Amino acid sequence: MHVVDLARAAEAVRQHCGALAGEPRVVVSGNFASPVTLLSALLPELAHVRLHALNAQPGLPLHDGVVPETAFVGPGFRRHPRLSYVPCRLSMVPRLFHGPLAPDVVVVHTTTPRDGRVSLGLEVNVLPAAIEAARARGALVVAQLNPRMPWTFGDAEVSVDDLDLGVEVDEALTTHTARVPGDDARLIGSRVAAEIGDGATLQAGIGEVPDATIAGVLERRGLRVWTEMFSDGVLTLERAGALDRGTPVRTSFVFGSQELYDWVDDNPRVRMLRTETTNSPAEIAKQPAMTSINTALQVDLFDQANASRIGARIYSGFGGQTDFTVGASHSPGGRAFMALRSWHPRADVSTIVPLVDEPVTSFQHGAVVTEQGVAWMWGRDERQQAHNLIEHAAHPSVRDDLREEARALGLA
């Protein structure tokens, strides 16, 4: 790795991409780890470019020649007129880099070097695969070396020999402040928490319902974490003594408060793993009493969930929901929960519908949980599933309509 300034890095990228035919593809750290300062210098040098980032956040420098490309749409790309959405389960995104979405440049946000290595810090995810694909095809790998990035272990550690250029940038990390769960979220979380026993393994994501669920299991003991991402809730579990001290906390990326970042820094308890591992349904299924908690925009009477689209517009994508629903369902003692409000507050519609008319994100959940109750799905026949959804998950104001629709669908 050669350490250069921003101008020299930008010129190197311009020259490298100028020798390529077609539209170059730049794969970059996503979520809360995007190297914004470095991208602000690099992207203006490329008149036309495809920028691939997972769950991109606002603030990326997208000029008129940038095509935002992703398998999971974040707020930074959502509703963008040039958005290129690539449907793909998160566990399989790394394969894309060795095939149809081969990178021409990979830009990562890392720590400064230590003993010939850097750490990807908060964002491992699909980046190891992107770096390997770049190395295999002679693409350029550039790192934003940030002394504020926490050092994390596992697949986060990368040899400096795998990086072509490094640019030292002292840049504050983006943080996330969790909202206090509302009444509905607390009730949903408490219902899910009541089904989690000692020794369970949690997929602990971000949001009001996961936070409320975690608040309900602080008295449990021997809990484990196997998840694609976590936020401050895991730190809360650690401080409460709820986690199994003999098992690392395993994840692929992290975002949350500065306090959380300080905790993960140089912490051997936290093991960062690449997405192919964290999201492999086979690996998920090996975790004892694996409990996945996901949400959706809609669930229908056949227990099909749409978590990706609103109307014809892509909202997010598959993400890891399919991976964890399948993996948790195969785990010994595991269950896949679908947790959501029965009524969508902004759209002012029921989230329990007769039949989703959008692409299905996941199905065959263990139970669908709303503030109304718990509708058990697994092992019930289709009529009983529909009955449970109507009577225990749906908002009371739509139950009569849903009963009529169930009869029309042959479910009553």
N, C-alpha and C positions, 0 to 999 in steps of 0.2 A: 504494500500500500504506500502510495506517495501522498503526503499531506500537502495540499495546495490551498490557495485562497479561492473565494467564490468565483472571481473572474476567470481564473484558469480552469476551474472545474466546468464552468459554463461553456468555455471555448472547447474543452475536450469532448463534451457531450455533443456540441454542435458539429464538430468535425466527424465524430463517430457516426452520428445519424445522417450526416450529409452524404456519406458513402453508401448508404442503404437505399434500396429500391422500395418505393411505396411509403406508407405511413408508419413511422417508428412507434413501438410500444414501450412505454415507461411504466414499470411496475413499482409501486411505492408503498411504504408502510401506511396502514390505514388507521381506523379508529382514532384514538387520542394521541397517536405517536407519529403522525405525518410530519416530515421534516420541512416545514413551511418555508423557512428562510432559504434553504438550499433550493427548493422547488421554485421559489420566486426568482432565483437567478438563472435556473436551467430552462424553465419552460418558455420564457420569451425568446430564447435562441432557436426554438423549433416552431416554424410557421404552422406545421400540421403534425399532430401527435395524438396518440391514444394514451390516456392516463388511466391505468388500472389501479384502483384502490378499494379495499373492502370497507364498508360502512364509513365512507368519507364524511368528515365533519365540515361545517362551514369554514370559509376562510382560505380555501385552496385557490391559488392564482390561475383561474381558468380563462384564458384569452379566447378569442373567437375561433382559433384554429385547434383548440383542445376538444377531443371527443372523450367525455367521461365514460369509462368502461368498468363494469363491476358485476360480480355474481351476487352481491348483497348491497342494496341501495341504502346509503345513509343520507342524512339531511343535507350534506354538501352537494350531492348529486340529484336528489329527489326533484322531480318536475323539470329537470334540465332539458332544454329542447333537443340537444344532441346526444342524450343518454343512450349508451349501448349496454343493455342488460343481457347478461349471459346466464340463463337458468342453469343452476348446478348446486347439488348438495355441497355443503362446505367441505366435507371430508374428501371430495373429489376435485376441488378447485386446484390443488397442487399438480394434478395430472395435466391440467390445461396448459401449464407453462412448458411442459415437455411435448406439447402437441399444437393445437390450433391457436393458442394464445402465447406463443413463445416470446419472451422479453428481448428487447434490444438494449434496454438500459434498466437497471434495478437501482432504486434509491432508497436507502434505509436510514433509520434514525437510531444511533447506537451510543454506547458509552465511549469515553476515551479509552485508548488501548491499555491493556495490563498484561504483561508477560506474553506478548505476541498474540493477544486475543482481544476482541471487543465483545460486549454483550448487547443483544437486541433489546434488552430491558423489558419494557412493558408490552412489546408487540412481537411475538414470535410467529404465531398464526401460519400463513402460507409462505412466509419469507424465506425459510431455508430451502424450500423447493424452487423458489424463484431464483435464488442465488446459484443453486446447483445447475439449473437450466441455463442461466447466463454463462456460467463457467464452461459448460459443455459446448456452447455454440459461439464462444468468443464475444459475447455481449459485455457491456461495461457495467461494473458495479461501483457505486459511489455511496459513501457513508457520510452522514452529518454526525460528527463526533461531538457529543454534548456532555460536559461534565455533570450536568444535573440529571442525566438519565440513570435510574437505578440499575445496579448490576444484579442480574438474575442468572440462575444456573440452568443446567440441562441443555436443551436444544437452542437456547438463547445464545450460547457461546459460539463465536465464529472466529476462525483464524484470520489475522490481518492479511495473510496470503491470498484469501478469497476476495479481497477488496482491492480494486484498482486505485481508487482515489479516496482520500478523506479530507473533509473540510471541517475545521474546528469552529463550532457555533455554540456560544453560551446562550441558550434559549430556555425560557421558563416552559415547563410542561403544562399541557392543558389538564385541568382538573374537572371533576364532576361533583356537584353537591346534590345529594339525594333529597327528593321531596319527602316530607312526612306522609306516610301512607294515609289515604282517606278512609272513611268508615267502611266503604265497600271492600277496599283492598285489605283492610285489617281483618274483616270477617272471612274473606276468601282465604287469606293467609292462615288464619287460625284453623280453618277446616282442613287445609292441606297438612298443616303442622301436626294435627291430631292423628294423622295416618303415618307419621314418621316415628320410628322407634330407635332405640339405642343401636349404634353400630351401622346405621344406614349410610349410604354414599349419596352425596347431593350434587346435582347439577345446579349450581347457585349463580343465577344470572343477575341482571340489573333491572330495577323497576320497583314499583310499589308492592306488588304481590310477592316477589321473591324476598324483599326486605321484611314484609309482614310475616312471611313464613319463617324466616330466620329468627325473628323476634319470638316466635312460638316454640322454638326448639332449643333455647338456651340452656334448659335443664337436662337435655339429653346428654349422653356420654358416648364416647367412642365414635363420633361421626367422622366421616371422611368426605373429601371433596375431589371429585373428578368432573371437570367442566371445561367448556371451551373458553369461558371468561368468568372473572369474578370482580366484585367491587367491595365496598367497605363492609358488607355483611359478613364476609369471611373473617375479617379482623375482629368483628364483634363476637363471632363464635370462638375464635382463638382466646380472646380475653375472658370469655365466660367459662373456659375449660371444657367446652363441648366437643372439641376435636380430638381425635386419636393422635397422641403425640408421637406415636411410632410410625405414622404414615405421612409422607409428604403431601402438601396441598398441591394438586396437579391441575394445570391450566395451560392455555395457549396465549391468552392476552389478558391484560388487566387495565381497568381504568376506574378512577375514583378520586379520593382526596389526596392532598399532599401527605397527610398522615399515613395513608395506605402505602403510598410510594416509599415513604421512609421505612415502613415495616418490611416491604419486600426487598429492599436494597440489601444485598449481601446476606440474604436470609436463606440458609440451607433447607429450611422447612418448606420453601416454595420451589416447586420444580416446574419450569416452563417446558412444554412439549410442543412439537410441531402438530399442525392440524390433522395430518394423516393418522396420528396416534390418538389425540384427544377425542376426535370425532369418528374414529373407526367404530362402527356398531359392534364388531367382534370384541374390541378392547373394552368398550362400555359394558358389554354383557358380562365381562369377567368380574366387574366390581360388585361386591356383596350388597344386596338390597339397594341396587341403584335406583334412585328416585329422581326422575326428571320432571321439571316444572316449566311448562311452556304456555304461551298464550296465543290468541288468534283474533282475527277480525270477525270471523263467523264460524259457527259449528252447526252442521245440519243434522237432521234426524237419522241419518245413516252413520253418524259419528265421523264425518269428514270435516276437516278444519281448513279454512282458508286464512293464511297468515301473510299472504304476499300481495294481493291486489285489491284495489278499491275501484269498482267499475272495470274499465278496460286499462286502467293505469297501474303500473307497477308501483307498489309502495315500499317493499323491502326485498323479499326473496325467500328462498328456502332456508338459508342460514344453516344452523345445526339442528333445527327442530326435527327433521326427518331422521337424522342420524341418532339423536338421543331418544326419540320415541321408540325406534326399533331396538336400539341397544338396551334401554332400560327394560323393555318388555321381555327380553331374553335373559336378563340377569336373574340369578337365584334370589327370589324374594323381592325382585325389583318391580316398579310400577311407573307408568308414564301418566302424569297428570296434565290435563289441559285446563288451565285456570284463566277465567275471564269474567268481566262483569256481564250480567244478563242483558243489560241495556247499554248501548253505545251512547255516551253522554253528548258527544259533539254531533254525530249524525242523527241522534234522536231516533234510533231504531233498535229493534231486538237483535241481539247477537246470536240467538238460537233461531235458525231459519229452517224451512222445510227441506230445501235442497240448495246447496251452494252452486252458483252459476259462474264461479271463477275456478282457475286451476287449484286443485287440492294440494295442500302442503303436507299434511299428515293425516293418519287415520288409525283406527284400532287403539285408542287410548285406554288406559286403565280406568280412568274416571274423568268426567267433566265437572269442574267445580266452579260455581258462581256464588254470589252472596245469598242466593236462594237456597242452596244446598249442594249435596254431592250426588251426581248421577253416575252410578256405576255402569261401566260399559263392558269390561272384559268378561267373557264367558256367558254373557246374556244373548239370547237370540235377538234378531233385529227388531221385533215388535217390543220386546222388553226394553231394549236400548232406547227406542223412540219414546216409550212410556216414561222411562226414567228421566230423559232429557226434558220432557214437557212438564212433568210433575215436580222435579227436584232441581232443575237448572234454569228453566225459562222464566222470564218475568211473568207474573200473574196476568198482566193485561193482554198477553198474546196467547195464553194457553188454549183458549177456545178455538182460535184460528188454527193453531198448530195441531190440535186434535182433528179438526176437519181435514187439514192437509195430510195428516198421517193416514186417515182413512182413504184418501184419494191415492196415496202412494202404496197402499196395501200393507200399511204398518200398524193397523188397528182392526 
